[in-house]
Amino acid sequence: MRLLPVFILFVFFSCHSGPELNGHWHLVHDRDYEIESTIDFLDDSTFLYQSHPPYYGGWGGYIDRQAQTMYWGGECMMGNWRYELSQDNHWNVYSLKDENGLVGTLIPHPECSGIDDLFLDSKMDIQLPVLAGSTPDIGEASLTSYLYVGPVKPKYQEVYPAEWSISLGDKIVKPDDQFDLTLFDEQHRVKLPERKRGCTKKLVFLDRNAPVSALEPLVRHYCQAGRDELYFAGVSGRGKDAHLVYEARSLTVLEKELAAKFQD
């Protein structure tokens, strides 16, 4: 009888042992293994989902370690999850709102920097250039909309065979379809107070190997829209301490560069 309490404790800790949910993790999605999200556990009860730029600092979340449940939420994004230890010593995450459907698997990645994780949850496969002498702050995040120009990840090349693709937010569009760009701009504007609608910025994540000709649809559209400049994202350097930096480029200058390129 004296061994019974010891046996119960052994069973309890055997069932619950595993890596602690602390620090930086990747959530590998069950339905698409090339898409990953980030989760940073801040303390015993709070975490950030998608905590690296350009995700506005992430969506705040709460964890109940005893019940092994997680909740995170934002304006139009939210999750209500249950997690449990898998046979390979990782944590599987299940949706409580979707009949306990498997969301994905949590894997620790303590070595990652924010730059490493920028395009985890994206179809785009962009390598940013190093921008010397650029500003580390582009201003109010809610006034900025994000555009991506570069190659897609290998898995999506059959669907998007172009060498250089354009993505508006998370939607890859046809480069010659100006309606998509107009709709993208208007969807951003209507979310803002009227007094701020003239203060929006367009931030382009341009692959460092993409030619200036890949920007032609954006330059043409925003010149016609009467904008003076586009902002471009880059990195301060290479390595774990690198961070995002930004520079403004004149649309008039870009238009001239494109004209010269097409004359060659």
Rosetta blueprint (number, residue, H / E / L):
1 M L
2 R L
3 L H
4 L H
5 P H
6 V H
7 F H
8 I H
9 L H
10 F H
11 V H
12 F H
13 F H
14 S H
15 C H
16 H H
17 S L
18 G L
19 P L
20 E L
21 L L
22 N L
23 G E
24 H E
25 W E
26 H E
27 L E
28 V E
29 H E
30 D L
31 R L
32 D L
33 Y L
34 E L
35 I L
36 E E
37 S E
38 T E
39 I E
40 D E
41 F E
42 L L
43 D L
44 D L
45 S L
46 T E
47 F E
48 L E
49 Y E
50 Q L
51 S L
52 H L
53 P L
54 P L
55 Y L
56 Y L
57 G L
58 G L
59 W E
60 G E
61 G E
62 Y E
63 I E
64 D E
65 R L
66 Q L
67 A L
68 Q L
69 T E
70 M E
71 Y E
72 W E
73 G E
74 G L
75 E L
76 C L
77 M L
78 M E
79 G E
80 N E
81 W E
82 R E
83 Y E
84 E E
85 L E
86 S L
87 Q L
88 D L
89 N L
90 H L
91 W E
92 N E
93 V E
94 Y E
95 S E
96 L L
97 K L
98 D L
99 E L
100 N L
101 G E
102 L E
103 V E
104 G E
105 T E
106 L E
107 I E
108 P E
109 H L
110 P L
111 E L
112 C L
113 S L
114 G L
115 I L
116 D L
117 D L
118 L L
119 F L
120 L L
121 D L
122 S L
123 K L
124 M E
125 D L
126 I L
127 Q L
128 L L
129 P L
130 V E
131 L L
132 A L
133 G L
134 S L
135 T E
136 P L
137 D L
138 I L
139 G L
140 E L
141 A H
142 S H
143 L H
144 T E
145 S E
146 Y E
147 L E
148 Y E
149 V E
150 G E
151 P L
152 V E
153 K L
154 P H
155 K H
156 Y H
157 Q L
158 E L
159 V L
160 Y L
161 P L
162 A L
163 E L
164 W L
165 S E
166 I E
167 S E
168 L E
169 G L
170 D L
171 K E
172 I E
173 V E
174 K L
175 P L
176 D L
177 D L
178 Q H
179 F H
180 D H
181 L H
182 T H
183 L H
184 F H
185 D H
186 E H
187 Q H
188 H H
189 R H
190 V L
191 K L
192 L L
193 P L
194 E H
195 R H
196 K H
197 R H
198 G H
199 C H
200 T L
201 K E
202 K E
203 L E
204 V E
205 F E
206 L E
207 D L
208 R L
209 N L
210 A L
211 P L
212 V H
213 S H
214 A H
215 L H
216 E H
217 P H
218 L H
219 V H
220 R H
221 H H
222 Y H
223 C H
224 Q H
225 A L
226 G L
227 R L
228 D L
229 E E
230 L E
231 Y E
232 F E
233 A E
234 G E
235 V E
236 S L
237 G L
238 R L
239 G L
240 K L
241 D L
242 A L
243 H L
244 L E
245 V E
246 Y E
247 E E
248 A E
249 R E
250 S E
251 L H
252 T H
253 V H
254 L H
255 E H
256 K H
257 E H
258 L H
259 A H
260 A H
261 K H
262 F H
263 Q H
264 D L
